[in-house]
């Protein structure tokens, strides 16, 4: 493929990423407050100034306004441009790793969903069920594309989630949240059984390490929102799962 075309595609992927990122900001801020994500227009939190279309261009409006409300000068949270930028740059990264194909687009949407549910779980200790349904829909699309391996995906939906369901029943809901179980069921449908087991193990290891640091350094409590860690495991597994598993198995065949 000519370089110019390739660069244009990556630029479009980046722009698409920051536009989606700007919608994710709305979800992250409004869903915990139980506000509608579609009906109400965007406005300044201080003076209620209704933002015009030219104030809503992802990343660029923030830079042009130098992070302040056009009307009252109130500082705009850096969360907006940061989330937009991260979402854009990770989309490009996914396409670079996985190539220009439908699977990359699905992983992009998976990433956006995981990022948003992680922020919401971190704030509220809850994963709204809509996110899990969205991931399950991505899983169904993936099965349609890769129909020959349908059994892998169906077993994937059950293998980790059934284990967690037993854990949930035995511990009477103290060891794991219902939202985490649904998350692993939906992720399994997307990843297949090998990669969802990997995702779960990665999530547990990352959760244990990062949480010990948070408790020691920031003196945070023991309550642990698993969503963000499971999400990291799911994302790593979606991108590199096959390579990690092949590399791990190769260790034993030397
Ligand atoms: Zn204002």
Boltz pocket constraint, residues with backbone or C-beta under 6 A from the ligand:
constraints:
  - pocket:
      binder: B
      contacts: [[A, 44], [A, 45], [A, 46], [A, 47], [A, 48], [A, 49], [A, 69], [A, 70], [A, 71], [A, 72], [A, 73], [A, 74]]
      max_distance: 6.0
